[in-house]
Amino acid sequence: MATKREHAVAILDALDSKARLTSRTLLGAGIAAVFLLAVAYFTIWQYAIGAGLLIALLLQMTHERLTVAADAMIASNMEKLGWELEALDDEVSMAKLRELAKRAEG
């Protein structure tokens, strides 16, 4: 059985992951663009278009899946703490959550 500290840490980790997800997706798109330019230069441009469509699909699916996973992690741990999801909008509740994450159970 997990402690309140472990639930608080999981919520904060999921919030942090959601915050970094957009920048990481954009980084992946930038790397893909460089790769596709290389493919277009060394082969024919149709291969780059096809690969671009495939990579865009994979990036979209990954972004959506990670967003859903983070939302589910947050919701389940908030439920285990007995809190409502609206508490994440309140700065006092977030301060309490950070304090729970730092405090050692014992």
ZAKOLDO-263467 format. One line per 10 residues: their letters; for each residue x, y, z of N, C-alpha, C. Coordinates in nm, 3 decimals, decimal comma. Layout:
<recs>
a> X/Y/Z/X/Y/Z/X/Y/Z | ...
</recs>
This chain:
<recs>
matkrehava> 0,085/-0,117/0,000/0,000/0,000/0,000/0,089/0,124/0,000 | 0,064/0,211/-0,090/0,146/0,331/-0,105/0,109/0,435/0,002 | 0,207/0,516/0,036/0,186/0,620/0,137/0,138/0,748/0,070 | 0,095/0,843/0,152/0,053/0,973/0,099/0,169/1,041/0,027 | 0,289/1,023/0,079/0,407/1,084/0,016/0,427/1,029/-0,125 | 0,413/0,898/-0,141/0,432/0,837/-0,273/0,326/0,885/-0,372 | 0,202/0,902/-0,325/0,097/0,954/-0,412/0,126/1,098/-0,452 | 0,171/1,178/-0,356/0,202/1,319/-0,385/0,318/1,329/-0,483 | 0,420/1,247/-0,465/0,534/1,247/-0,557/0,490/1,205/-0,697 | 0,403/1,105/-0,706/0,354/1,060/-0,837/0,274/1,170/-0,906
ildaldskar> 0,194/1,244/-0,831/0,116/1,354/-0,890/0,209/1,463/-0,941 | 0,306/1,501/-0,860/0,399/1,606/-0,902/0,483/1,563/-1,022 | 0,522/1,436/-1,026/0,597/1,385/-1,141/0,513/1,387/-1,268 | 0,386/1,349/-1,256/0,298/1,349/-1,373/0,274/1,492/-1,422 | 0,258/1,587/-1,330/0,241/1,727/-1,370/0,366/1,779/-1,440 | 0,482/1,741/-1,389/0,609/1,781/-1,450/0,624/1,721/-1,590 | 0,585/1,594/-1,604/0,593/1,528/-1,734/0,502/1,595/-1,836 | 0,380/1,632/-1,792/0,288/1,701/-1,883/0,343/1,836/-1,925 | 0,410/1,903/-1,834/0,466/2,035/-1,866/0,578/2,024/-1,968 | 0,657/1,918/-1,960/0,771/1,901/-2,052/0,733/1,834/-2,182
ltsrtllgag> 0,612/1,781/-2,193/0,572/1,702/-2,309/0,572/1,784/-2,438 | 0,522/1,906/-2,435/0,515/1,987/-2,556/0,654/2,020/-2,609 | 0,744/2,058/-2,519/0,879/2,092/-2,567/0,950/1,969/-2,623 | 0,928/1,856/-2,564/0,991/1,734/-2,615/0,932/1,690/-2,747 | 0,802/1,713/-2,765/0,740/1,681/-2,893/0,794/1,772/-3,003 | 0,810/1,901/-2,970/0,868/1,993/-3,068/1,013/1,959/-3,099 | 1,087/1,915/-3,000/1,225/1,871/-3,024/1,228/1,750/-3,118 | 1,138/1,655/-3,095/1,128/1,539/-3,183/1,090/1,578/-3,325 | 1,001/1,676/-3,338/0,962/1,723/-3,472/1,080/1,791/-3,541 | 1,160/1,865/-3,466/1,278/1,929/-3,525/1,380/1,828/-3,574
iaavfllava> 1,405/1,727/-3,493/1,498/1,621/-3,533/1,445/1,547/-3,655 | 1,314/1,523/-3,657/1,253/1,456/-3,772/1,268/1,540/-3,899 | 1,253/1,672/-3,885/1,266/1,760/-4,002/1,406/1,754/-4,060 | 1,507/1,753/-3,973/1,645/1,741/-4,021/1,666/1,608/-4,091 | 1,614/1,501/-4,033/1,624/1,369/-4,093/1,554/1,366/-4,229 | 1,436/1,428/-4,237/1,361/1,427/-4,362/1,430/1,510/-4,470 | 1,495/1,617/-4,430/1,572/1,694/-4,528/1,688/1,611/-4,583 | 1,752/1,534/-4,497/1,860/1,447/-4,542/1,807/1,339/-4,636 | 1,692/1,282/-4,603/1,631/1,181/-4,689/1,597/1,243/-4,825 | 1,540/1,363/-4,823/1,504/1,429/-4,950/1,627/1,461/-5,032
yftiwqyaig> 1,736/1,497/-4,969/1,858/1,532/-5,040/1,923/1,409/-5,104 | 1,929/1,299/-5,028/2,001/1,181/-5,076/1,914/1,087/-5,160 | 1,783/1,099/-5,150/1,694/1,015/-5,231/1,596/1,108/-5,304 | 1,482/1,055/-5,337/1,381/1,140/-5,402/1,288/1,200/-5,297 | 1,228/1,316/-5,330/1,150/1,389/-5,231/1,024/1,315/-5,188 | 0,973/1,223/-5,271/0,853/1,148/-5,235/0,878/1,060/-5,112 | 1,000/1,007/-5,100/1,032/0,928/-4,982/1,029/1,015/-4,856 | 1,076/1,137/-4,868/1,075/1,229/-4,753/0,933/1,264/-4,713 | 0,845/1,284/-4,809/0,705/1,314/-4,779/0,639/1,196/-4,707 | 0,660/1,077/-4,758/0,603/0,958/-4,695/0,656/0,937/-4,554
agllialllq> 0,786/0,953/-4,539/0,844/0,938/-4,406/0,795/1,047/-4,313 | 0,776/1,168/-4,365/0,725/1,278/-4,284/0,584/1,251/-4,233 | 0,500/1,196/-4,318/0,364/1,161/-4,276/0,366/1,053/-4,168 | 0,451/0,955/-4,187/0,462/0,847/-4,088/0,516/0,899/-3,954 | 0,618/0,980/-3,958/0,676/1,035/-3,835/0,577/1,127/-3,765 | 0,502/1,208/-3,843/0,402/1,296/-3,783/0,293/1,215/-3,713 | 0,252/1,106/-3,775/0,153/1,019/-3,712/0,206/0,960/-3,582 | 0,329/0,913/-3,584/0,387/0,855/-3,463/0,405/0,958/-3,353 | 0,446/1,080/-3,388/0,460/1,185/-3,288/0,325/1,222/-3,228 | 0,221/1,230/-3,310/0,088/1,263/-3,260/0,037/1,154/-3,166
mtherltvaa> 0,052/1,029/-3,205/0,006/0,919/-3,121/0,081/0,916/-2,988 | 0,210/0,938/-2,991/0,291/0,939/-2,869/0,250/1,053/-2,778 | 0,230/1,171/-2,835/0,190/1,287/-2,755/0,055/1,262/-2,687 | -0,041/1,211/-2,763/-0,174/1,184/-2,706/-0,168/1,076/-2,599 | -0,092/0,970/-2,625/-0,084/0,860/-2,529/-0,019/0,904/-2,398 | 0,088/0,983/-2,407/0,154/1,030/-2,286/0,068/1,130/-2,210 | -0,009/1,211/-2,282/-0,100/1,304/-2,215/-0,209/1,227/-2,139 | -0,265/1,126/-2,202/-0,369/1,045/-2,137/-0,310/0,970/-2,017 | -0,191/0,918/-2,031/-0,127/0,845/-1,921/-0,100/0,937/-1,802 | -0,053/1,058/-1,830/-0,026/1,153/-1,721/-0,156/1,195/-1,654
damiasnmek> -0,261/1,219/-1,732/-0,391/1,255/-1,675/-0,446/1,142/-1,588 | -0,431/1,019/-1,633/-0,477/0,904/-1,556/-0,398/0,889/-1,426 | -0,267/0,911/-1,433/-0,183/0,903/-1,313/-0,225/1,008/-1,211 | -0,250/1,129/-1,259/-0,291/1,237/-1,170/-0,426/1,204/-1,107 | -0,522/1,162/-1,189/-0,657/1,135/-1,139/-0,658/1,021/-1,037 | -0,586/0,913/-1,066/-0,588/0,799/-0,975/-0,520/0,831/-0,842 | -0,410/0,905/-0,847/-0,342/0,939/-0,722/-0,417/1,045/-0,643 | -0,484/1,137/-0,711/-0,568/1,234/-0,640/-0,684/1,162/-0,570 | -0,741/1,063/-0,637/-0,849/0,985/-0,578/-0,801/0,908/-0,455 | -0,680/0,853/-0,464/-0,625/0,777/-0,351/-0,594/0,868/-0,232
lgwelealdd> -0,563/0,995/-0,261/-0,541/1,092/-0,152/-0,673/1,145/-0,098 | -0,782/1,122/-0,173/-0,911/1,173/-0,132/-0,933/1,318/-0,169 | -0,861/1,366/-0,270/-0,872/1,505/-0,314/-0,950/1,511/-0,445 | -1,003/1,628/-0,474/-1,069/1,653/-0,601/-0,967/1,707/-0,701 | -0,994/1,688/-0,829/-0,902/1,737/-0,932/-0,893/1,890/-0,935 | -0,998/1,957/-0,889/-0,998/2,103/-0,887/-0,894/2,157/-0,789 | -0,845/2,074/-0,698/-0,745/2,117/-0,600/-0,613/2,154/-0,668 | -0,590/2,104/-0,789/-0,466/2,136/-0,859/-0,463/2,281/-0,907 | -0,580/2,344/-0,915/-0,586/2,484/-0,956/-0,560/2,580/-0,840 | -0,568/2,529/-0,719/-0,553/2,611/-0,599/-0,407/2,608/-0,552
evsmaklrel> -0,349/2,726/-0,533/-0,208/2,734/-0,493/-0,185/2,679/-0,352 | -0,282/2,695/-0,264/-0,269/2,643/-0,127/-0,262/2,490/-0,130 | -0,347/2,429/-0,212/-0,346/2,283/-0,224/-0,217/2,233/-0,287 | -0,166/2,308/-0,386/-0,040/2,268/-0,447/0,075/2,278/-0,347 | 0,073/2,380/-0,262/0,175/2,393/-0,159/0,167/2,276/-0,061 | 0,044/2,236/-0,027/0,026/2,121/0,063/0,075/1,993/-0,004 | 0,051/1,981/-0,134/0,096/1,863/-0,208/0,248/1,857/-0,212 | 0,312/1,971/-0,235/0,459/1,975/-0,235/0,515/1,943/-0,095 | 0,446/1,991/0,007/0,490/1,963/0,145/0,474/1,814/0,176 | 0,366/1,752/0,129/0,347/1,608/0,147/0,456/1,528/0,076
akraeg> 0,496/1,575/-0,040/0,598/1,503/-0,117/0,734/1,510/-0,049 | 0,763/1,619/0,019/0,893/1,634/0,085/0,899/1,567/0,222 | 0,784/1,557/0,286/0,780/1,502/0,421/0,797/1,350/0,417 | 0,879/1,299/0,507/0,901/1,155/0,515/0,795/1,094/0,604 | 0,730/0,992/0,554/0,630/0,920/0,635/0,703/0,838/0,741 | 0,649/0,834/0,857/0,717/0,753/0,957/0,664/0,781/1,087
</recs>
